[in-house]
Amino acid sequence: MKKYIIILLLCNLALSGCNEFDDDINVNPNIPSEASGTQLIANAQLFLPSLNSSPQGEFLAQYLAETQYVGVSLYPEGSTNFYWFYEGPLMNLETVLNSEEELNAAEGPVANQLAVAKILKAYFYWNLTDRWGDVPYTEALKGADNFTPAYDTQESIYLNLFELLKEANNQIVSGSIDNDLVYGGNMEKWKKLGNSIRLLMALRLSEVNPQLAQEEFNAALADGVMESNGDSLIFQHLADANNQNYWYDQVIDRNREWWALTVNLVEDMKPVDDPRLEIYGNPARESGEFIGMPFGETEAIGTEEYSLLGSDITAQDAPVYLVTYAQVLFAIAEAAERGWVSEDAEAYYNMALESSILQWTGSTEGVDAFLSQPEVAFDATNAIERIAEQRWIHLFMNGYEAWSEWRRTGFPNDFVQPEGRPVPTRLAYPDNETFNNAENYNAAVERQFGGEDSIYGTVWWDE
């Protein structure tokens, strides 16, 4: 069985006399030497916040502007590392999936351990391919058996992930699993999550293959998706330095007041008294008002005159919202508008906003009045745009996902071009690939982008 070895023997064979030590001298009896299946799953779950706790994602979605040291928000050309996906969560999950016969049923039904590993594998790979495009998939995670995996096309990865999620849905049985950091072993919630990911993945294909998108969307919906905010995939940080929020570390611990809400975000929320605004940001210290900073501003910068990140966002134990019930409702509203499903688009749009406000504020007080405002109310003549704009507001601090939805729909359509630089449409591959995996890297870049590994190439579903 291929397992991660947690304890490495420290004996240096070059030291004289090392072979005279007892066999177990370097073994700590209080720490297991191997991780179990559910422990590997838990370790993979620890990487979930890394999927959206990143200034880069917030810049791509134009949620935050840089108050000091302006640079990354100007969209410079450059590579972005994806090795951590493979070296961390994906390798842990692949180890579980390749060890079915040796998983410990005392930690929960083996079928459920495998199902959870498949759902998480699909979720990490979905994020991976949506950011870069074609990536190593079928030949990846082989360890020493293959250091230079070929890049699979994004289309083939999507098709494979759909099947992987269907397998997970079909194999879940009664009984919880141990060491589950997000759902406490509740397999009904895992089932809904897997199908909700399928649903959102299907919607991503609305422009490149609407027939397949509709088929997969309806299949996922029929299998059962999220039904309340309690079903959302949320990583809950702790008020503890060992498991604290990224933004707490940056803003509070390191005193980096480097980020303010953008003008676009504040001007969309402030005029309609959006109750989420006071969660997203703090009033500017200079005026006591919510003031957004122009995205990409390089001269009129500062920390006193603009609304910095909200205290709730930078709290040590702040949650990270990954896949939410409101996202599912927005997706169903859009699918209804596209004629894919028979549900009422306006009803689901209103439910999505109510769920979003409840998620962010803990209350639905005043929601009806909020929804009645012309700038917020469902607009049947411009439904896709209205849905997309409110989904963008909901996805605050989940920048990579909001950026993907912007690439797919083109909304919001008021993103700015800092110093004339358009918003990137993908991430460039890691620089190391040019010599670590040159042949396969070059083939992938040529196949997709005509040989130029640019941040302005387009991924398959965005063409």
Residue pairs with C-beta under 8 A, 6 or more apart in sequence:
1 99
1 101
1 102
2 95
2 98
2 99
2 143
3 34
3 35
3 40
3 95
3 99
4 34
4 35
4 40
4 43
4 91
4 92
4 95
5 33
5 34
6 31
6 32
6 33
6 34
6 35
7 27
7 28
7 31
7 33
9 26
9 27
10 26
11 18
11 21
11 25
11 26
12 18
13 19
27 33
35 43
36 103
36 104
36 107
36 179
37 96
37 99
37 103
37 104
37 107
37 110
37 113
37 117
38 104
38 107
38 108
38 113
38 177
38 178
38 179
38 180
39 179
40 92
40 93
40 95
40 96
41 92
41 93
41 96
41 113
41 116
41 117
41 120
41 177
41 179
41 180
42 179
42 180
42 181
43 88
43 89
43 92
44 88
44 89
44 90
44 92
44 93
44 117
44 120
44 124
45 89
45 120
45 180
45 181
45 182
45 235
46 181
47 84
47 88
47 89
47 124
48 89
48 182
48 233
48 235
48 320
48 322
49 235
49 237
49 245
49 246
49 320
50 84
51 124
51 127
51 322
51 400
52 320
52 322
52 397
52 398
52 399
52 400
52 401
53 245
53 246
53 247
53 320
54 246
54 399
54 400
55 64
55 72
55 258
55 259
56 72
56 80
56 399
57 398
57 399
57 400
57 402
57 403
58 64
58 259
58 397
58 399
59 66
59 72
59 73
59 75
59 295
59 399
60 399
60 400
60 403
60 423
60 424
61 392
61 395
61 399
61 400
61 402
61 403
61 406
62 262
62 264
62 265
62 295
62 415
62 416
62 423
63 261
63 262
63 265
63 396
63 397
63 399
63 402
64 73
64 259
64 260
64 261
64 262
64 309
65 73
65 259
65 260
65 261
65 262
65 263
65 292
65 293
65 294
65 295
65 296
65 297
65 306
66 72
66 73
66 258
66 259
66 301
67 257
67 258
67 259
67 260
67 293
67 301
67 302
67 303
67 306
67 308
68 257
68 258
68 301
68 303
69 258
70 296
70 297
70 298
70 301
73 295
73 296
73 418
74 296
74 298
74 418
74 419
74 421
75 418
75 421
75 422
75 423
75 424
75 455
77 428
77 454
77 455
78 428
78 455
79 427
79 428
79 429
79 430
79 431
79 453
80 131
80 132
80 427
80 428
80 429
80 430
81 430
82 128
82 131
82 132
82 135
82 427
82 429
82 430
83 430
83 432
85 124
85 125
85 127
85 128
86 136
86 140
86 141
89 120
89 124
90 121
90 124
90 125
90 140
90 141
91 141
93 117
93 120
93 121
93 124
94 121
94 141
96 103
96 113
96 114
96 117
97 114
97 117
97 118
97 121
100 110
100 114
103 110
103 113
103 114
107 113
107 177
107 178
107 179
108 175
108 176
108 177
108 178
108 185
109 173
109 174
109 175
109 177
111 171
111 172
111 173
112 171
112 172
112 173
112 175
112 176
112 177
112 187
112 190
113 177
114 168
114 171
115 167
115 168
115 169
115 171
115 172
115 187
115 190
115 191
115 194
116 168
116 177
116 180
116 190
118 164
118 165
118 167
118 168
118 194
119 165
119 168
119 190
119 193
119 194
119 197
121 164
122 161
122 164
122 165
122 168
122 194
122 197
123 197
123 323
125 135
125 137
125 157
125 161
126 161
126 197
126 201
127 400
128 135
129 135
129 137
129 154
129 157
129 158
129 459
130 204
130 400
130 404
130 459
131 400
131 426
131 427
132 426
132 427
132 428
132 429
132 459
133 154
133 426
133 444
133 448
133 449
133 457
133 459
133 460
134 151
134 152
134 153
134 154
134 157
134 444
134 447
134 448
134 460
135 151
135 152
135 154
135 157
136 149
136 150
136 151
136 152
136 437
136 440
137 149
137 151
137 152
137 156
137 157
137 160
138 149
138 150
138 152
138 160
139 146
139 149
139 150
140 146
140 149
142 149
147 436
147 437
148 436
148 437
148 439
148 440
149 437
149 440
150 440
150 443
151 440
151 441
151 443
151 444
152 160
153 447
153 460
154 459
154 460
154 461
155 460
158 201
158 205
158 460
158 461
161 201
162 198
162 201
162 202
162 216
165 194
165 195
165 197
165 198
165 220
166 198
166 219
166 223
168 190
168 191
168 194
169 191
169 194
169 195
169 223
172 187
172 190
172 191
173 187
174 187
175 187
176 184
176 185
176 186
176 187
177 185
177 187
178 185
180 186
181 235
182 233
182 234
182 235
182 236
183 189
183 190
183 193
189 230
189 231
191 223
191 224
192 224
192 225
192 226
192 227
192 231
193 226
193 231
193 233
193 323
195 220
195 221
195 223
195 224
195 225
196 220
196 225
196 226
196 231
196 323
196 327
196 328
197 323
198 216
198 219
198 220
198 223
199 216
199 217
199 220
199 221
199 225
199 328
199 331
199 332
200 323
200 327
200 328
200 331
201 216
202 212
202 213
202 214
202 215
202 216
202 217
202 220
203 213
203 217
203 331
203 334
203 335
203 408
204 213
204 404
204 408
204 461
205 212
205 213
205 216
205 461
206 213
206 334
206 338
206 408
207 408
207 461
207 462
208 460
208 461
208 462
208 463
209 461
210 338
213 340
214 335
214 338
214 340
217 331
217 335
217 340
217 341
218 340
218 341
221 332
221 341
225 328
226 232
226 323
226 324
226 325
226 328
227 325
228 325
228 355
229 324
229 325
229 326
229 355
229 358
229 359
231 325
232 321
232 322
232 323
232 324
232 325
232 359
233 321
233 322
233 323
233 324
234 319
234 320
234 321
234 322
234 324
235 319
235 320
235 322
236 317
236 319
236 320
237 243
237 244
237 245
237 248
237 316
237 317
237 318
237 319
237 320
238 244
238 316
238 317
239 316
239 317
240 316
240 317
244 316
244 317
245 314
245 315
245 316
245 317
245 318
245 320
247 309
247 313
247 314
247 318
248 314
248 315
248 316
248 318
250 256
250 258
250 314
251 257
251 258
251 259
251 308
251 309
251 314
252 314
252 316
257 303
257 308
259 308
259 309
260 281
260 292
260 293
260 303
260 306
260 307
260 308
260 309
261 280
261 281
261 290
261 292
261 293
261 306
261 307
261 308
261 309
262 292
262 293
262 294
262 295
263 292
263 293
263 294
263 295
264 292
264 295
264 412
264 414
264 415
264 416
265 280
265 292
265 393
265 396
266 277
266 281
266 290
266 291
266 292
266 307
267 292
268 274
268 389
268 393
268 412
269 276
269 277
269 280
269 290
269 393
270 277
270 290
271 375
272 370
272 373
272 375
272 376
273 370
274 370
274 393
275 357
275 360
275 361
275 363
275 366
275 370
276 356
276 357
276 360
276 361
276 393
276 396
277 290
278 290
278 310
279 310
279 312
279 313
279 360
279 361
280 309
280 310
280 313
280 360
280 396
280 397
281 290
281 307
281 308
281 309
281 310
281 313
282 307
282 308
282 309
282 310
282 311
283 289
283 290
283 291
283 307
284 290
284 291
284 304
284 305
284 306
284 307
284 308
285 303
285 304
286 304
286 305
287 305
290 307
291 305
291 306
291 307
292 306
292 307
293 301
293 306
293 307
294 300
294 416
295 415
295 416
295 418
296 416
296 417
296 418
296 419
296 421
298 419
312 318
313 397
320 397
321 359
321 397
321 398
322 398
324 355
324 356
324 359
324 394
325 355
325 359
326 352
326 353
326 355
326 356
326 359
326 394
327 352
327 391
327 394
327 395
327 401
329 348
329 349
329 351
329 352
329 355
330 348
330 349
330 352
330 387
330 390
330 391
330 394
332 341
332 343
332 348
333 343
333 345
333 346
333 348
333 349
333 352
333 383
333 387
334 345
334 383
334 384
334 387
334 388
335 341
335 343
336 342
336 343
336 344
336 345
336 348
337 345
337 383
337 384
337 387
338 384
345 378
345 380
345 383
345 387
346 378
346 380
349 378
349 383
349 386
349 387
349 390
350 371
350 378
352 387
352 390
352 391
352 394
353 367
353 370
353 371
353 376
353 390
353 394
354 364
354 367
354 371
356 390
356 393
356 394
357 363
357 364
357 367
357 370
358 364
370 376
371 377
376 390
378 386
379 385
379 386
384 409
384 411
385 409
385 411
385 413
388 405
388 406
388 409
388 411
388 412
389 411
389 412
391 402
391 405
392 402
392 405
392 406
392 411
392 412
395 401
395 402
395 405
396 402
403 423
406 412
406 415
406 423
407 425
407 459
407 462
408 461
408 462
415 423
417 423
422 456
424 455
424 456
425 455
425 456
425 457
425 458
425 459
425 462
426 455
426 456
426 457
426 458
426 459
427 455
428 453
428 454
428 455
429 441
429 444
429 445
429 453
433 441
434 441
442 451
445 451
445 452
445 453
448 457
448 459
448 460
449 457
